[in-house]
Amino acid sequence: MAMPEWVKKELRSNYARATRAGRWAAKMEPRAATATYRARDNSLLIELTNGAAITIPVKLIPGLKRAAPSEIRSVEVLGRGGGLHWERLDIDLSVPALVSSVFAGPEWMAELGRIGGTRSSAAKAAAARRNGRKGGRPATGLPRTRAHRAPRNRRAGVQREKRRISVLRGTTGH
């Protein structure tokens, strides 16, 4: 039986979308080149395709906590480095998820922001010069209403309110 044309079109579209997503993931997500168990310190050494190497203590990987060293040693890198597999343990781990779980704390994110903020480029320098000529950083775009202003002297505000109330009542109590 022949496949309808609309099905072929949908398959081509889905294939193209999946191919784009795979290329993006290969460029942006961490991928393992090799994975090695280090018995000396009971850790897993993952060398990434971008040249970085990460050593993760086995006790931090839930599926491997109670595994024997001989079982952990048999790690395999899946596909293009997106996963790690242990046949005897029947465990598969995602490399991007494993890396992000190690570096997911607020301290790490703050450090990344600090490092990123110190980087300079020609585009940043040009934007800073343009903003300087205009009088500084651009405004946030929020209207400056009374609620956004810093509160004035609280005592003066209370005195003003007392005077207003006395005027409304018809009494002038000073």
N, C-alpha and C positions, 0 to 999 in steps of 0.2 A: 504494500500500500504506500502510495506517495505521500510525502509530508506536505501539508498545506503551506502556502507561501508565507502566510502571516507567522507561522511557527518558525520558519527559517529566518525571517527578518528579526524576530524576537531573540532567537539564539545568537545571531550575529551581534545584535546590540548588547546582549548580556556578556558575550565573550569579550567584546571591545571594552566594556566597562570593567570587567574583571582583570583584563590585561593592564589597563591603566592603573587600577588599584594595586596590582602586584608590583608594577614598576615604581609607583610612589612608595610603597612599603619597603621595597629593596633599597631605595635611596635614603629614606627617612628613619626607618626603624633599625635598632641594633640587630645584627645578624652574626651568628657564631661561625667562625672559620674552623676552630677546633675546640674541643672540651676534654679536659684531663682531670682525673681524680688525683689529688695529692694526699697520700696517706700520712705523710709527715705531720701536716697540720689539720688533717681531716677536712679538707676543703675541695671545692670544685673550681678549677681554673678555666675560664672561658675567654678565649682570644677572639675578638670581634673582627669583622671584615674591614673595619675602618682603622685597624691597627691597635686599638685599645685592648687591654686585658683586665678582666675582673676576676677577683678571687672571692668566692662566697663560701662561708663556713657551711658545712653540710647540715648542721643543726638548725639553720635558718630555712631550709627547704623542707616543707612538711612531709612530702612523700619519701624522703631519703633519711629521715631522722633515725629510724630503727633498722635501716638496711645494713647489711654486712659490707665491709670494704671491698670484697671481691665482687659483690653485686653492683656497687656504685662505680667501680672501675670500668665496667662494660658499657659506658655511655656512648651513644652514637649521635652525630649531628644529622638532623633531618633536612632533606631537600636543599634549599639554598641557605640554610642556617637559621631558619625561623623557629626551629624546635630542637629539643634534646629528647632522646628516647632511651629507655632502659628496658630491654626485652624481658629479662628474667623477673623484673619487678612490675612489669606492665604499667609503666609510668611514662607519660609524655608531658613535657613542660615547654611553654612558649618562652623563647629567649627574650622578646620585648617585654613580656609581663614580668619575667624574672628580674631583668635589669631595672625596670621601673619600680618594682617592689623594694629593691635594695636602695634606690635613690629617691624614694617618695616622700621623705620627711620635709617639714617646713624649713629646716636648717639648710638642706641641700638646695631647695628652690630659691631661698634667699641668697645663697652663695652664687647660684647661676645668674640671678638678677644683678647682683653686685658686679660680677665679672662682665656681663653683657653691657652694663651701664658704663664701664670704663673703656669700652672699645670705641675707637674713633674711625670715621670714614670720611671720604670726600663729601658724600651726601649729607652726613650729619653736620660737618663744618659749614657747608653751604646753607643748610637750613638755619643754623645758629646765626650766621651773618644776616640772613634775610629777616629773621625775627628781631635781631638787634636793631636793624634799620627801622623797623616798625615800632620800636619801643619796648621790646622784650617778648616774653613768652605770650602766645595767644591766650585770650581769656577762655574759660571753660565753656562759655556759652550759656551758663545759668544766669537768670536775671538776679540782680542784687536786690532782694526784698528785705523787709525788716527782719524776717526770720533768719536770713542768712548773715545779717550783721552781727558783730560782736555785741553782747549786752552792755548797755551803758551802766553807769553807776546805779546800783540797785536802790540805794537810799533815795537818790534824787527821783527815781521813778515812783517810789512809794509816796514821797511828799507830793508829787504832782497829782497822783491818784486821790490823795486825801483832799487836796484843794478842789479837784473836780467834783468830788462827792459833796463837799460842803457848799459849793455853788449850786449844785442841783437841789439840795435840800433848802437852800435859802439862808443858810447860816454861814457865818464867816468865823470859824473857830481857829484863831491863830494862837 
